[in-house]
Amino acid sequence: MVAFADTSFLFAVYGNDAHTPVALSWLRETGQKVYISELADFELCNALRFVEFAGRLASGDAARFLAQ
């Protein structure tokens, strides 16, 4: 099976929201490769930058997460 991550899943992994524990648990338990489309990558970049701008992430966190 091929797993493609959508933006909400990726945000849960990197953005530390209410769904983060479940998303991280799924990643650990499955050990499956997760593919990310260019669109999902673009949307995640925008979402992380927005929450940083809104003050829900510390300054510089968006760039740090995206560099991983």
C-alpha positions as CSV (number, residue, x, y, z in Angstrom):
1,M,0.0,0.0,0.0
2,V,1.2,3.5,-0.8
3,A,0.4,6.2,1.8
4,F,0.2,9.9,0.7
5,A,0.0,12.4,3.5
6,D,-2.5,15.3,3.2
7,T,-1.8,18.7,4.6
8,S,-3.8,18.1,7.8
9,F,-1.8,15.0,8.7
10,L,1.5,16.8,7.9
11,F,0.4,19.7,10.0
12,A,-0.4,17.4,12.9
13,V,3.1,15.9,12.7
14,Y,5.0,19.3,12.4
15,G,2.6,21.9,13.8
16,N,1.9,20.4,17.2
17,D,-1.9,20.6,17.2
18,A,-4.6,18.5,18.9
19,H,-4.0,15.6,16.5
20,T,-0.2,15.4,16.9
21,P,-0.1,12.5,19.3
22,V,-2.3,10.3,17.1
23,A,-0.3,11.2,13.9
24,L,3.1,10.5,15.6
25,S,1.8,7.3,17.0
26,W,0.6,6.1,13.6
27,L,4.0,7.0,12.1
28,R,5.8,5.0,14.8
29,E,3.5,2.0,14.7
30,T,3.3,1.5,10.9
31,G,6.9,2.2,10.0
32,Q,5.5,2.8,6.5
33,K,7.0,5.3,4.1
34,V,4.7,8.3,3.7
35,Y,4.8,10.2,0.4
36,I,4.2,13.9,0.2
37,S,2.9,15.6,-3.0
38,E,4.2,18.9,-4.1
39,L,0.8,20.5,-3.4
40,A,0.8,19.1,0.2
41,D,4.3,20.4,0.7
42,F,3.3,23.8,-0.5
43,E,0.2,23.9,1.6
44,L,2.2,22.8,4.7
45,C,4.7,25.6,4.2
46,N,1.9,28.1,4.1
47,A,0.1,26.7,7.1
48,L,3.3,26.7,9.2
49,R,4.2,30.2,8.2
50,F,0.6,31.4,9.0
51,V,0.5,29.9,12.5
52,E,4.0,31.3,13.2
53,F,2.7,34.8,12.0
54,A,-0.4,34.3,14.2
55,G,1.9,33.6,17.2
56,R,0.9,30.0,17.7
57,L,4.5,28.9,16.8
58,A,7.7,30.5,18.1
59,S,9.6,32.7,15.7
60,G,11.8,30.5,13.5
61,D,9.9,27.3,14.1
62,A,8.3,27.2,10.7
63,A,11.7,27.4,9.0
64,R,13.2,24.8,11.4
65,F,10.4,22.3,10.7
66,L,10.6,22.8,7.0
67,A,14.3,22.2,7.0
68,Q,13.8,18.7,8.4
